Amino acid sequence: MEKLLRPDDALNNRISYYLLMLLLLSLPFNLFYSHLFLIGLALHTTIQIRKTTIKPLLTRANFALAAVFL
């Protein structure tokens, strides 16, 4: 149980984890705080994204698979 509350990972992954947990905990209570945590998670994610991690995802095969659902 302690591993769920205190993940041993890099700092940016721990921040994402705690933001996601706060978002899930705030959903039933107040819409303002859930929006605040969602915006914080989106900002944190856009700051952490690197071009090298997205480059392998932008292939013809992935675009063809995504086009099926559009």
C-alpha positions in Angstrom: 0.0 0.0 0.0 2.9 2.4 0.7 4.2 2.0 -2.8 0.9 3.3 -4.1 1.2 6.5 -2.0 4.9 7.1 -2.5 6.1 6.0 -5.9 9.9 5.6 -6.3 10.4 7.3 -9.6 11.8 10.4 -11.2 10.6 13.8 -9.9 8.6 14.6 -13.0 6.7 11.3 -12.9 6.0 11.8 -9.2 4.6 15.3 -9.9 2.4 13.8 -12.6 1.2 11.0 -10.3 0.3 13.4 -7.5 -1.5 15.8 -9.9 -3.5 12.9 -11.3 -4.4 11.6 -7.8 -5.4 15.1 -6.7 -7.5 15.4 -9.9 -9.3 12.1 -9.2 -9.8 13.0 -5.5 -11.3 16.4 -6.4 -13.7 15.3 -9.1 -16.7 14.5 -6.8 -16.4 17.6 -4.8 -15.8 20.9 -6.6 -15.6 21.5 -10.3 -13.2 24.5 -9.8 -10.5 22.5 -8.2 -10.8 19.6 -10.6 -10.4 22.1 -13.5 -7.4 23.6 -11.7 -5.7 20.3 -11.3 -6.5 19.3 -14.9 -4.9 22.5 -16.2 -1.9 22.0 -14.0 -1.5 18.4 -15.3 -1.8 19.6 -18.9 0.8 22.3 -18.3 3.1 19.9 -16.6 2.7 17.4 -19.5 3.4 20.0 -22.2 6.5 21.2 -20.3 7.8 17.6 -20.0 7.2 16.6 -23.6 10.3 16.3 -25.7 10.5 16.1 -29.5 12.4 12.8 -29.3 9.6 11.1 -27.5 6.9 12.2 -30.0 8.9 11.6 -33.2 8.5 7.8 -33.2 4.7 8.2 -32.8 4.3 10.3 -35.9 4.5 7.5 -38.5 2.3 6.7 -41.5 1.1 3.5 -39.8 -0.2 5.5 -36.8 -1.9 8.1 -39.0 -3.6 5.3 -41.0 -4.8 3.7 -37.8 -6.1 7.0 -36.4 -7.8 7.9 -39.7 -10.1 4.9 -39.3 -11.6 6.4 -36.2 -11.9 9.9 -37.6 
